[in-house]
Amino acid sequence: MALLGPIGVEPRGTDLVAVCFNAMASPCEVLLRASHLSVARELGECAAAEAWRIEEKYSRYRADSVISHLHAHRGVPIEVDEETASLLDFAQRCHRISDGMFDITSGVLRRAWTFDGSDQLPKPDAVAALLPYIGFEKLRWQSPTIELPAGMELDLGGIGKEYAVDRAYELLSKKAPGPFLVNFGGDLRASGPPPNGFWQVGIEKPGHERDACMILHLEHGALATSGDSRRFLLRDGVRYGHVLNPKTGWPVLHAPRSVTVAASSCTEAGMLSTLAILQGAKAREFLNEQAVRHWVLE
């Protein structure tokens, strides 16, 4: 097993062990009930290796990734592997059910936007110039073959971390001797309750100190959170969050600062939390219609 970074192992209380590492620009950990640190490390390394594999494969920053390969061959039909095809199919479904608001081609807007807490908005012309390169429907996608038009980009960052959580969960389900929790940057999934009866999960409260959290109790299942507590611009009293409307190129206004959704899988929870943010002021209405447990922080 090739490991791409340091891994730490430490006891958590009297019954749990935490295996900690970094992946996908996030602190990650696996919490397990393990009698020996060596057993916990082995299981944690399994989860870390899978997270790093997915990061390597789909990072837009790596020259050897699938995404970079597609970007380097725009205008050419490329046959992708089964895993990539499955992710593209999922992205297409998200695009359809959101009426085009969830779009993995909208990452090109980062050329205009920098969410650093300042008041520097891009020029409208700069944003408008990028809109012709956005739209999943413009891709030539017929599984397993995709052709990326000139100037367009793919960015799986909106689904990659949640997918990695589910993949690590599936691997550990076959190996772990007891209940465990996979937590990648606040997106998580638990196999069952720990010895004390539930997992305590802290959700950061927007606008408060970073250690101010809402505490949720989770026995099993997944949670995912979307929001703009750390990536935004502030101009003339208006807060511009980093979640962008792919149809206009501008931030979704009047959206909650944070949305957390509970679901059976992390991928599903992440999709619903992101779609809720994209609804803006109608986020609560959207979540109520989905009949899922959710927590909205303004």
Stockholm file with secondary structure:
# STOCKHOLM 1.0

chainA/1-298         MALLGPIGVEPRGTDLVAVCFNAMASPCEVLLRASHLSVARELGECAAAEAWRIEEKYSRYRADSVISHLHAHRGVPIEVDEETASLLDFAQRCHRISDGMFDITSGVLRRAWTFDGSDQLPKPDAVAALLPYIGFEKLRWQSPTIELPAGMELDLGGIGKEYAVDRAYELLSKKAPGPFLVNFGGDLRASGPPPNGFWQVGIEKPGHERDACMILHLEHGALATSGDSRRFLLRDGVRYGHVLNPKTGWPVLHAPRSVTVAASSCTEAGMLSTLAILQGAKAREFLNEQAVRHWVLE
#=GR chainA/1-298 SS CCCCSCCEEEEETTTEEEEEEEETTEEEEEEECCSSHHHHHHHHHHHHHHHHHHHHHHCTTCTTSHHHHHHHTTTSCEECCHHHHHHHHHHHHHHHHTTTCSCTTGGGGGGTCCCSSSSCCCCHHHHHTTGGGCCGGGSEEETTEEECCTTCCCCCHHHHHHHHHHHHHHHHHTTCSSCEEEEETTEEEESSCCTTSSEEEEEECTTSCTTCEEEEEESSEEEEEEECSSSEEEETTEEEESCBCTTTSSBCTTCCSEEEEEESSHHHHHHHHHHHHHTGGGHHHHHHHHTCCEEEEC
#=GC SS_cons         CCCCSCCEEEEETTTEEEEEEEETTEEEEEEECCSSHHHHHHHHHHHHHHHHHHHHHHCTTCTTSHHHHHHHTTTSCEECCHHHHHHHHHHHHHHHHTTTCSCTTGGGGGGTCCCSSSSCCCCHHHHHTTGGGCCGGGSEEETTEEECCTTCCCCCHHHHHHHHHHHHHHHHHTTCSSCEEEEETTEEEESSCCTTSSEEEEEECTTSCTTCEEEEEESSEEEEEEECSSSEEEETTEEEESCBCTTTSSBCTTCCSEEEEEESSHHHHHHHHHHHHHTGGGHHHHHHHHTCCEEEEC
//
